[in-house]
Amino acid sequence: MDDVLAGLRAIAEPTRLRILVLCARSELSVTDLVDILGQSQPRVSRHLKLMVEAGVLERNREGARAYYRVAERSSGGAVARALTPLVPVDDAMMATDLARLETIRTRRSERAVAYFQENAVRWEDLRGLYVDDGLVDASLMEAVRAEPVDSLLDIGTGTGRVLEQLADHVTSAVGIDNAKPMLEIARDKLDRAGVNNCQVRLADMYHLPFPADRFDAVTLNMVLHHAEMPGEVLREAARVLKPGGRVILVDFAPHELEELREQHTHRWLGFSGEEIGRMAHSAGLGLEPAVSLTGDPLTVCLWSARKADSTDLTTGNTGAAELRAAS
């Protein structure tokens, strides 16, 4: 009861109600909200602090900047989601706020387009080496959708493609990446698709900012070959996975294209089933049969690994040393 009342008190102020409507539609920084609301940075920050303390909003830091959105797992967030649809969007002030929000989204989109244009040739060169992206996406979607998923974590989310495609299958999802330009693209993509149950965060895949047993499923789509210590990535993924949950991993089978190390920053030239199996076992995960998608010359594999109810994640080696020896 106290949490609900605290949420109601935090929302019951004109500027904070405007902030709530905006943050229900998009992840926004203090700078974004200052531009939209036309108020000073200290005043906006004070409102945000009160709303975060009441559990109405959550704050995700991204370097020197922080982004705010409606809280996912709190009574205050539930109150916020219940009240937001009641705010009349044809109110003159609210209509102005939403128009300015669209300007913010347009700026994000322009930055995303510029980044894509700078890197498009490099990405297309790589895509031409393996099976069509649509087939890879379909296999990943089929694997995730095979079971109900309440909460999903997408590690190395990049442009947020996995989040967008799975948004209608999950209650909530978080994508993490360590590249700010990619997160800008992901936010723009999710905004334009009208996806409100997914968010992205700047985070380190070796030190995930989540408690143990938090997610029903974790996806790693074309990420592990970039990792210096892939076994540690799987171990950390297993830590935040609920007992009985799954890690769904998509990556290359072993290959000999050395140029991918220099041109595309690949740390590993693919993984064998035996290597994935060793790492999964060390992380407390039981590996299931792989799906192979043969390309020319690169083959893509999809592995699913399940966390047992009695998994002990405190022992065992990561398997990274064995992979270093293989490289």
Phi, psi and omega in degrees: 000316181298320180295320179296314179297322178297320177295317179297317179295322182292331182273334190283064178202136188306311182294320181292327176294321176297316179300318181300313180299319181293315183286344174284341182258339184195150171287127186228146177268171176301317180300317177301313183291325175299316179297320183285314187278338182071028179244167183289155179298316179299322181292316179297318180298323179295316177300316181297319180300316180296321182287325176291316180299328180275358179078014179279317177244159171239149186245125178241117182281141179224086186067233180278353184247151175236146179245145184239143176208167178297133183297142183276314193236063177207159177297323178298320178294322177296319177299315181300315182293330178286325185273331186305315181296344182278346181283124182288115183284350177270359171302139187303313181292319181294321179297320177295317178302315184291327176294319177292325175300319179297326176296317177301316180296322179296319177299317178300317182296319179296320177294321179296317180298317180299318180295318179297318182297324180290332187244000187300317183297316180298316181292318181294325177300319180289317182299330180291353183266350183222178185302154184308138180304325181299323178290321178296313179301316182297321179293319178295315180298318180298319181294316181292317184286354180295339180223154176298142179227117175279306183234132183237141171242127176250108182273130185070051190293338178059240183276006178079019184298317180296318180299314182298319184286335182255003186304324183277359180254349184240154173286317177208156180210149177232133172248134178242148177205158179256010180246112182300318179302323179293323179293325176299316179297316181298316180299316179298316180299314181292321177301311185289334177275356181070029181271115183249354181259011179233147177220163177235151181220148169281121183200162180262125184291346176274343181220076183292136184276048182224152177286167176296153174059043186264326190241150175280329181211148176232131177248142175228094186259105179056046183245319192297331181290349175268347189279135175293322181233080184300326178297323179291326177297315179294322179297317180291323176299318179294326181299318185273000182273138176291150173307132183087351179282173186234143164261127179245117192242128176240127179197179183279145166287164181306139179212179184235026181274082183300333182296340179292337177296314184277317188279333184229016177054037175283126177277327182235141179269064179081175182223140173276164176299325180294319180294315178298320180298317179297315181294318180298316180298318180295333179272358181084028182244140176264119186279137177257166182304142183275157171250129181249135177240105188279126175240189181227104007259003186262133174258135178257136178241147174241123178244141170243137180225133187250141177272121180288157181299328185255022183301134173251108184268012185265356182233168174100161178265161183276340184086357182296323181298321179296323180289324177300319180297326182286339182278000000 
